[in-house]
Amino acid sequence: MAFKPLHDRVLVKRVQGDEKTKGGLIIPDSAKEKPAEGEVIAVGEGARKDSGELIQPSVKVGDRVLFGKWSGTEVTLDGEELLIMKEGDIMGIIG
């Protein structure tokens, strides 16, 4: 993929949720919520302070992250549905 986010933006691929409940019921696609968990695919160079100094991003490619339900902008690149969001929309890294 030939896409590099700018500044403090991050490209994230959603991680699909469970197909079944803990009780074994199958969840149809129409009833599933979009997951708020994903994998970082690409990271911009970072934000800049007023002085021009670069602030390095806290996340890196391959990190699994949690983000807000309404975070980011949905885009389709190379037939894949992805999210572009600011690093500040990410709540944390799952490790």
N, C-alpha and C positions, 0 to 999 in steps of 0.2 A: 504494500500500500504506500503510495507516494503522498502522504499527508502529514504535515508537521504543525501542531498547534502553535499559535503565537502567544507571547508573554506568559501569563500565569494560567493559561487554559490547558485542559487535560482531555484526552480522548479516551472514553471508557466504553467497554463492551459489557452489557448486562449479563449477569449469570442467571441462568434459568432456574426457577424454583422447583420445588417438588411436584411430581405428577400425582401423588397420593397423599392423603391425610395420614396422621399417625394411626388412625383406626382402619386404614386400608381402603377408604373410599377414593375413587378416581376423581380428580378435579378437572372439569371440562375447561377448555381454553377460554370460553366466554366468562367464566367465573374467577379466573386467575387474576391476581393483581400483578402489575409490573414490579419486578424485584428492585429493591433499593440497594442492591449489592452488585458489584461489577469488578472487572479486571482492567487495569490501566494498560492501554495499547500504545499511547504516545503522550509525551509531556513537552510543553513549551519550555523556553529558556528561563522563565521566571519573571516576576514583576520587578519594577524598578522603584527605588525610593526617590523622593524629590531631588536628592543630591545626584541622582543618576546611577547610584550603586545598585548592582544586581542582587536580588533576593532569590537564592536558590530554592527550587521547589522541594517540598517535603516528601512527595511521592515519586516513585520511579516506575518504569515499565515493568509489568508483571505483578505489581502490588494488587491485592484484593482489597477493595475499599467499600465503605458504606456512604451513601449520600442521601439527601432529602428526596422525598417522593416526587416533588415537582422540580427538581434540579436539572439544569442543563437543557440543551437544544437537541432534539432528535434529528439525526442525519442518516442518509444511506450512502455508504461508500463501498464500491466494489460489490454491491449486492448485499452488504451486511448492515444491519441496523445498529447504529452507535450513538453515543451521547457526547457532545462537546460541552464542558462545564468549566467554570472557574475553579481553581484549586480550593478557594474558600468555601465552595459548596460541598466539599468532601468532609464528612464528619470524622472519619478515622480509617486507619489501616487495620485490616484483619490479619493477625499474625499468629 
